[in-house]
Amino acid sequence: MPTIAVDKVALFKALGQEYTTEEFDELCFEFGIELDEDTSTLDRPVVNGKQEPAQLKIEIPANRYDMLCFEGISLMLNIFRGRTTSPNYRLAVPPNGELQTITVHEETSRVRPYVSGAILRNIKFTKDRYESFIALQDKLHQNLGRHRTLVAIGTHDLDTIKGPFTYEALPPEKIQFKPLNQTKSMNGAELMKFYENDKHLSRYLPIIRDSPVYPVILDSNRTVCSMPPVINSDHSKININTRNVFIDITATDKTKVEIVNKIIVAMFSQYTEDQFTVEPVNIISKHNHESRQAPDLTPRETQAEISYINGCCDLSLTGPEICSLLKRMSYTASPSSASPDLIDVHIPPTRADILHQCDIMEDVAIAYGFNQLPRFFPSKSGTVAQPLMINKLSDIVRQEAAMAGWSEVMPLILCSHDENFSHLNRKDDGTKAVRLANPKTAEYQVVRTSLLPGLLKTIRENKHHSVPIKIFEVSDVAFKDLTLERKSRNERHFAAAWYGKSCFEGISLMLNIFRGRTTSPNYRLAVPPNGELQTITVHEE
């Protein structure tokens, strides 16, 4: 889990209350985060004659990207404690009524196909706010952005550049600009060489180094704003006095590019002159049908079942009580008019982690208080764990096959498309196999629909062993099923393969075992009719 260090005095001031370390630790536990360290009890370094301020180091759950900065932590804790309500994030057009645009060129699909953007207008930075703004970008790069491979963020002083903007992919030699905090202009190839020994930026160079074209954001004067995911231009760099911030976000993941956009603007729109307002940007991307206005700050609407929430938490809450608890977790909720067992829930734009009503149930439990939940669950009955019937049957099949002298193998569930179809003389009609969207190798392209490919590959790799080779597998295969929520289903299959000269007897025995006509041999010791066993006497010599 990421750990966020925040100024202790500033956080307590934002919360409107002083806490002891134990009291704040308890507050964090109640909310579902963890206080890792309070540096006020430690010897802190002295910098420029002043001792470093006391910090609280807080561990944030991996799903709460909206709490990766001071602003997110203070806001969520204030909502949880009832000091404020969930913000109403709004989109606002600029004074001239014309939105900025980013036109995406088709060549970008070769390297980083997606882009998003937003503008924070009339923002007021202080030293602490500016540092938090930069730190949030770094945290998002390292966590959600997977070290900039999925998402890269660029921030610019809008007053130094002029729209409309374009997002293009150009050969390295045609990209010329002065990188951030440098005095010399260089092209893309020179930049790669210049930063190859940089301890911070060198790790991002391989992301685009081998591409024939590099992504670049340009303004209307063809001034380079940034070359994602490596570095921004020094021309448009922001500072503590910047009033209008233009944010560009490029990505290889269509979903995460919008999640990052929403989190950044939501956290720092509280510092704009018109609080919690964001100026959107028109994305023009006709070649891949991704034209839209970004960001979309409309709360997502969903429903949750009261009976499900109460059943999971072993409570008897009413609809209004659940809605009141959800308000503490930054939701907006109300009893549904469609059914007395439903509540209508509006999920804030910063909560991309809410995917199912089980996530809503978890937040209800947090708001209610984990320590307040009944200690015995379920409260009305107790059960003893038992295997599922399919697993119990699988174990019986495994035991019978093993007792008949066959060896179990466990190959991987992924295989190549050819192994699953053409190697078995089968045709792919596109309705059966679950395909991987981005397979890393040709060996793992589909989820198998048969156990035979794995058995045949096992025999192929073990032909040097003595024959016969008798192997079997009891495991799952997968099929497409568009009638289900997850669009696929698993089936438990059994398969066996014999490699050797004479196989009829062995295969026949195996088939008879599973047809119920016979069982594995029951070997027994028997005495002769006269009751005397033969002996072998061993001499000492």
C-alpha positions in Angstrom: 0.0 0.0 0.0 1.3 3.5 -0.7 2.4 5.6 2.2 1.6 9.3 2.2 3.5 11.8 4.4 1.5 14.9 5.4 2.3 17.8 7.7 0.9 17.1 11.1 0.1 20.6 12.1 -1.5 21.4 8.7 -3.7 18.3 8.7 -5.0 18.9 12.2 -5.7 22.5 11.3 -7.7 21.3 8.2 -9.5 18.8 10.4 -10.4 21.5 12.9 -9.2 19.5 15.9 -6.0 18.5 17.7 -5.4 14.8 18.2 -3.0 12.7 20.2 -1.1 10.0 18.3 -3.4 7.4 19.8 -6.6 9.3 19.0 -5.6 9.9 15.4 -4.5 6.3 15.0 -8.0 5.3 16.1 -9.6 7.7 13.6 -7.6 6.2 10.8 -8.6 2.7 11.9 -12.2 3.7 11.9 -12.0 5.0 8.4 -10.0 2.1 7.0 -6.6 3.6 6.7 -3.5 3.2 8.9 -1.2 5.6 10.7 2.2 4.1 10.1 4.4 6.7 11.9 4.2 10.0 13.8 7.6 11.7 13.4 6.9 14.3 16.1 8.3 11.7 18.6 11.5 11.3 16.6 14.7 13.4 16.1 14.0 15.3 12.9 16.7 16.8 10.7 17.5 20.6 10.8 17.4 22.2 7.3 18.6 25.9 6.9 18.5 26.4 10.6 14.9 25.1 11.0 13.8 21.7 12.2 11.8 19.7 9.7 8.0 19.9 10.6 6.4 16.8 12.2 4.8 14.5 9.7 2.2 11.8 9.8 2.9 8.9 7.6 -0.4 7.2 6.6 -0.8 4.0 4.7 -3.6 4.3 2.1 -5.4 1.3 0.7 -4.4 0.4 -2.9 -7.9 1.2 -4.2 -8.2 4.7 -2.8 -6.4 6.8 -5.4 -8.4 9.8 -4.2 -6.4 9.8 -1.0 -2.9 10.0 -2.4 -2.4 13.6 -1.3 -3.0 15.9 1.7 -6.1 17.3 0.0 -7.7 13.9 -0.4 -7.0 12.7 3.1 -8.2 15.9 4.8 -11.4 16.1 2.6 -12.4 12.4 3.1 -11.8 12.6 6.9 -13.8 15.8 7.2 -16.7 14.2 5.3 -16.4 11.1 7.5 -16.5 13.2 10.7 -19.5 15.2 9.4 -17.7 18.5 9.2 -18.5 18.9 5.5 -20.4 17.3 2.7 -19.2 15.7 -0.5 -18.2 18.5 -2.9 -20.4 19.2 -5.9 -17.8 19.2 -8.7 -18.9 21.3 -11.7 -17.7 22.0 -15.2 -17.3 25.7 -16.2 -16.8 27.3 -19.5 -14.1 30.0 -19.9 -15.0 33.7 -20.0 -14.9 33.8 -23.8 -17.2 30.8 -24.0 -14.8 28.7 -26.2 -13.3 25.5 -24.8 -9.7 24.5 -25.6 -9.3 21.5 -27.9 -6.8 18.7 -28.3 -6.8 17.2 -31.8 -5.4 13.7 -31.8 -3.5 12.5 -34.9 -3.9 8.9 -36.1 -0.1 8.2 -35.8 -0.4 8.3 -32.0 -2.1 4.9 -32.1 1.4 3.5 -32.8 2.8 4.5 -29.4 0.3 6.1 -26.9 -3.2 6.2 -28.4 -5.2 8.0 -25.7 -5.2 11.5 -24.4 -7.3 13.6 -22.0 -7.1 17.0 -20.6 -8.5 19.7 -18.3 -7.9 23.2 -17.1 -7.8 24.6 -13.6 -8.4 28.3 -14.0 -7.7 31.0 -11.4 -6.0 28.5 -9.0 -4.1 29.8 -6.0 -0.9 27.9 -5.1 1.0 28.2 -1.9 4.3 26.4 -1.3 2.6 23.5 0.4 -0.2 23.3 -2.2 2.3 23.4 -5.1 4.4 20.6 -3.6 1.3 18.5 -2.9 0.3 19.0 -6.6 3.6 17.7 -7.8 3.7 14.9 -5.3 0.2 13.7 -6.3 1.4 13.4 -9.9 4.4 11.3 -8.8 2.1 9.0 -6.7 -0.3 8.5 -9.6 2.6 7.8 -12.0 4.0 5.1 -9.7 0.7 3.5 -8.7 -2.2 3.8 -11.1 0.1 4.7 -14.0 2.5 1.8 -13.4 5.6 3.9 -13.7 4.2 5.9 -16.6 3.7 2.9 -18.8 -0.1 3.2 -18.6 -0.6 6.9 -17.8 1.7 10.0 -17.9 0.7 13.4 -16.7 1.9 16.8 -18.0 1.1 20.2 -16.4 1.6 23.5 -18.0 1.2 27.2 -17.4 -1.7 28.0 -19.8 -0.7 31.7 -20.0 2.6 30.7 -21.7 1.0 28.6 -24.5 -1.8 29.1 -26.9 -4.6 26.6 -28.0 -5.9 24.8 -29.8 -3.5 21.9 -29.1 -2.6 18.9 -31.0 -1.4 15.4 -29.9 0.9 14.0 -32.5 3.5 11.2 -33.0 6.6 12.4 -34.9 10.0 11.0 -35.7 12.5 11.9 -32.9 14.5 14.1 -35.2 11.5 16.4 -35.9 10.8 17.0 -32.2 12.8 20.0 -31.0 12.4 21.7 -27.6 14.1 22.7 -24.4 13.4 20.1 -21.7 12.3 21.1 -18.2 14.9 22.9 -16.2 17.4 22.8 -19.0 19.0 25.6 -21.0 19.8 23.8 -24.2 17.3 22.8 -26.9 17.5 19.3 -28.2 15.6 16.9 -30.5 14.0 13.6 -29.4 17.0 11.4 -30.2 19.4 13.8 -28.4 17.1 13.9 -25.4 17.1 10.1 -25.1 20.9 10.1 -25.0 21.1 13.1 -22.6 18.8 11.4 -20.0 20.0 7.8 -20.3 22.2 8.2 -17.2 19.7 10.3 -15.2 18.7 8.4 -12.1 15.1 9.7 -12.2 14.1 9.9 -15.9 16.2 7.1 -17.3 13.7 4.5 -16.1 11.0 6.0 -18.4 13.1 6.1 -21.6 12.5 2.5 -22.7 8.8 3.1 -22.8 9.1 4.8 -26.2 12.8 4.5 -27.1 12.3 1.8 -29.7 9.3 3.4 -31.3 9.8 5.0 -34.7 7.7 7.9 -33.6 7.5 9.7 -30.2 4.3 11.3 -28.8 4.3 15.0 -28.4 1.8 17.7 -27.3 2.0 20.9 -29.4 0.2 24.3 -29.1 -1.2 26.3 -32.1 2.3 27.9 -32.6 3.9 24.4 -32.9 5.5 25.0 -29.5 6.3 21.7 -27.8 4.5 21.4 -24.4 5.6 17.9 -23.5 7.0 14.7 -24.8 5.1 12.1 -22.8 5.9 9.9 -20.9 9.4 11.4 -20.4 9.4 15.1 -19.7 7.6 18.4 -20.1 9.0 21.5 -21.9 10.7 24.2 -20.0 8.7 26.8 -22.0 5.4 26.0 -20.2 6.6 24.9 -16.8 4.4 25.8 -13.9 5.5 27.4 -10.6 4.0 28.7 -7.4 2.7 31.9 -9.2 0.9 30.0 -12.0 -2.8 31.0 -12.1 -4.1 28.8 -15.0 -3.0 25.2 -15.3 -3.4 23.2 -18.4 -3.3 19.4 -17.7 -2.6 16.8 -20.5 -2.7 13.1 -19.7 -1.6 10.5 -22.3 -2.1 6.8 -21.8 -2.2 3.3 -23.2 -5.2 2.5 -21.1 -8.5 4.2 -22.0 -10.1 3.7 -18.6 -7.2 4.9 -16.4 -6.6 8.1 -18.4 -10.0 9.4 -17.3 -9.6 8.1 -13.7 -6.3 10.1 -13.3 -7.9 13.2 -14.9 -10.8 13.1 -12.5 -8.6 12.6 -9.4 -6.2 15.5 -10.2 -8.8 18.1 -11.0 -11.1 17.0 -8.1 -8.4 17.2 -5.5 -7.1 20.7 -6.6 -10.2 22.4 -7.8 -10.8 23.3 -4.2 -8.1 25.9 -4.6 -9.7 27.6 -7.7 -11.3 31.0 -7.3 -14.7 29.4 -8.0 -14.3 26.4 -5.7 -14.7 22.9 -7.2 -15.1 24.1 -10.8 -13.1 22.6 -13.7 -12.8 23.9 -17.2 -13.2 20.9 -19.6 -11.3 20.3 -22.8 -12.7 19.0 -26.1 -10.9 15.9 -27.3 -11.1 15.5 -31.1 -10.1 12.0 -32.0 -12.1 10.9 -35.1 -9.9 8.0 -36.2 -10.7 5.9 -33.2 -14.1 7.4 -32.2 -12.8 8.7 -29.0 -13.9 12.3 -29.4 -15.5 13.6 -26.2 -15.4 16.4 -23.6 -13.1 15.7 -20.7 -13.3 15.3 -17.8 -16.8 13.9 -17.1 -17.5 14.8 -13.5 -21.1 13.5 -13.5 -21.6 11.1 -10.5 -22.2 7.5 -11.6 -25.6 6.1 -10.7 -26.2 2.6 -9.4 -28.4 0.7 -6.9 -27.8 -1.4 -3.9 -30.0 -3.9 -2.1 -30.9 -3.2 1.5 -31.3 -6.9 2.2 -27.8 -7.6 0.8 -26.1 -4.9 2.9 -27.9 -6.0 6.1 -27.3 -9.7 5.3 -23.5 -9.2 4.8 -23.2 -7.0 7.9 -25.7 -8.9 10.1 -27.6 -5.6 10.7 -31.2 -4.4 10.4 -30.7 -1.0 9.0 -33.5 0.9 7.2 -33.0 2.6 3.8 -32.7 6.1 5.3 -30.2 4.9 7.9 -28.0 3.3 5.1 -28.2 6.5 3.1 -27.1 8.5 6.1 -24.1 6.2 6.6 -23.2 6.4 2.9 -23.2 10.2 3.2 -20.2 9.9 5.6 -18.3 8.1 2.9 -18.9 10.9 0.3 -21.8 9.2 -1.5 -25.2 10.7 -2.2 -28.0 8.2 -1.7 -31.7 8.0 -1.3 -34.4 5.2 -1.0 -35.4 4.0 -4.4 -39.0 4.5 -5.7 -38.6 1.3 -7.7 -38.5 -1.0 -4.8 -38.5 -0.8 -1.0 -35.4 -3.0 -0.9 -33.3 -0.7 -3.1 -31.4 2.5 -2.6 -30.3 4.8 -5.4 -26.6 5.6 -5.0 -24.6 8.4 -6.7 -20.9 7.6 -6.8 -18.6 10.6 -6.8 -16.2 10.9 -9.8 -13.2 10.2 -7.6 -14.3 6.7 -6.5 -13.4 4.6 -9.5 -12.9 1.7 -7.1 -16.7 1.2 -6.7 -17.6 -1.6 -9.1 -20.3 -3.6 -7.3 -22.8 -3.3 -4.5 -20.3 -5.3 -2.3 -18.0 -2.2 -2.4 -21.0 0.0 -1.2 -21.7 -2.6 1.5 -18.1 -2.3 2.7 -18.3 1.5 3.0 -21.6 1.1 4.9 -19.7 -1.2 7.4 -16.9 1.3 7.7 -19.3 4.2 8.4 -21.3 2.0 10.9 -18.1 1.1 12.6 -16.3 -2.2 12.3 -16.1 -2.4 16.1 -19.8 -1.9 16.3 -20.7 -4.9 14.1 -22.1 -8.0 15.7 -19.2 -10.2 16.8 -20.8 -13.5 15.6 -21.6 -14.0 11.9 -23.9 -15.5 10.9 -25.8 -14.9 14.2 -28.5 -17.5 13.7 -26.7 -20.6 12.4 -23.3 -22.2 12.3 -21.9 -24.3 9.5 -19.0 -26.7 9.1 -16.9 -26.2 6.0 -17.4 -28.8 3.3 -16.0 -29.2 -0.2 -18.2 -28.2 -3.1 -19.8 -31.1 -4.8 -17.8 -30.5 -8.0 -14.5 -30.5 -6.0 -15.6 -33.7 -4.1 -16.4 -35.5 -7.4 -13.0 -34.3 -8.8 -11.1 -35.8 -5.9 -12.9 -39.1 -6.3 -12.0 -39.2 -10.0 -8.4 -38.3 -9.3 -8.2 -41.1 -6.7 -9.6 -43.7 -8.9 -7.4 -42.8 -11.9 -4.3 -42.7 -9.7 -5.1 -46.1 -8.1 -5.4 -47.5 -11.7 -1.8 -46.5 -12.2 -2.2 -43.2 -14.1 -0.2 -40.0 -13.2 -1.9 -36.6 -12.8 -0.5 -33.6 -14.7 -1.3 -30.0 -14.2 -0.5 -27.9 -17.4 -1.3 -24.2 -17.7 -4.9 -23.1 -18.5 -3.6 -20.8 -21.3 -2.5 -22.1 -24.6 -1.9 -20.8 -28.2 -4.8 -20.5 -30.6 -3.4 -23.2 -32.9 -2.9 -25.7 -30.0 -6.5 -25.2 -29.1 -8.0 -25.5 -32.6 -5.9 -26.3 -35.7 -3.6 -28.8 -33.9 -6.8 -30.7 -32.8 -8.3 -30.4 -36.3 -11.0 -28.1 -35.0 -12.3 -24.8 -36.4 -12.7 -21.6 -34.4 -16.2 -20.1 -35.0 -15.4 -17.2 -32.6 -18.1 -18.2 -30.1 -16.3 -20.6 -27.8 -12.8 -19.6 -26.8 -12.0 -16.7 -24.4 -9.2 -14.7 -26.1 -6.6 -12.6 -24.3 -6.8 -9.0 -25.5 -3.0 -8.4 -25.3 -1.1 -11.7 -25.1 2.6 -11.2 -24.4 3.6 -14.4 -26.3 2.1 -16.5 -29.0 2.1 -19.4 -26.6 -0.6 -17.9 -24.4 -3.4 -16.5 -26.6 -6.6 -18.2 -25.4 -8.1 -19.9 -22.4 -8.3 -23.6 -23.3 -11.6 -25.2 -24.3 -10.2 -28.7 -24.0 -7.7 -30.5 -21.8 -6.1 -32.3 -24.7 -3.6 -29.6 -25.7 -2.0 -29.8 -22.3 -1.8 -33.6 -22.2 -0.3 -33.7 -25.7 2.3 -31.0 -24.8 3.2 -33.0 -21.7 3.8 -36.2 -23.7 5.8 -34.2 -26.3 8.1 -32.9 -23.6 8.6 -36.3 -22.0 9.0 -38.7 -24.9 12.5 -39.6 -23.6 10.8 -41.3 -20.6 10.1 -45.0 -20.6 6.8 -46.1 -22.1 4.0 -46.4 -21.5 3.2 -42.9 -20.4 -0.2 -42.8 -18.7 -1.3 -39.3 -17.7 -4.6 -37.7 -16.8 -6.0 -34.3 -15.8 -9.1 -33.1 -13.9 -9.4 -29.4 -14.3 -11.4 -26.4 -15.6 -11.8 -25.2 -19.2 -13.6 -22.0 -20.2 -16.2 -21.0 -22.7 -17.8 -17.8 -23.8 -21.3 -17.3 -22.5 -22.8 -13.9 -23.2 -25.9 -14.7 -21.0 -23.7 -14.4 -17.9 -22.5 -11.2 -16.2 -18.9 -12.1 -16.6 -19.5 -13.3 -20.3 -17.9 -16.7 -19.7 -18.3 -19.9 -17.8 -16.0 -22.6 -16.4 -16.6 -26.3 -16.8 -14.8 -29.1 -15.0 -13.5 -31.7 -17.4 -11.6 -35.0 -17.2 -9.1 -36.2 -19.9 -6.5 -39.0 -20.1 -3.8 -39.9 -22.7 -1.8 -43.1 -23.2 1.6 -43.1 -25.0 2.9 -46.5 -25.8 2.6 -49.6 -28.0 -0.3 -51.5 -26.4 -2.9 -49.3 -24.9 -6.3 -51.1 -25.3 -6.3 -52.8 -21.9 -5.3 -49.7 -20.0 -7.8 -47.5 -21.7 -10.5 -50.1 -21.3 -9.8 -50.4 -17.6 -10.0 -46.6 -17.2 -13.3 -46.4 -19.1 -14.8 -49.2 -17.2 -13.9 -47.5 -13.9 -15.8 -44.4 -14.8 -18.7 -46.4 -16.4 -19.2 -48.1 -13.1 -18.7 -51.6 -14.6 -15.6 -52.3 -12.5 -13.3 -50.7 -9.9 -9.6 -50.6 -9.3 -8.3 -54.1 -8.6 -8.5 -55.1 -4.9 -5.2 -57.0 -4.4 -5.4 -59.6 -1.5 -3.2 -62.2 0.1 -4.5 -65.8 0.2 -3.2 -69.0 2.0 -3.0 -72.3 0.1 -5.6 -75.1 0.6 -3.5 -77.0 3.1 -3.0 -73.8 5.1 0.8 -74.0 5.0 2.8 -71.2 3.3 6.0 -72.0 1.5 9.2 -70.8 3.0 12.6 -69.6 1.8 15.5 -70.1 4.3 18.4 -67.6 3.9 21.9 -68.9 4.9 24.4 -66.6 6.5 26.9 -67.2 3.7 
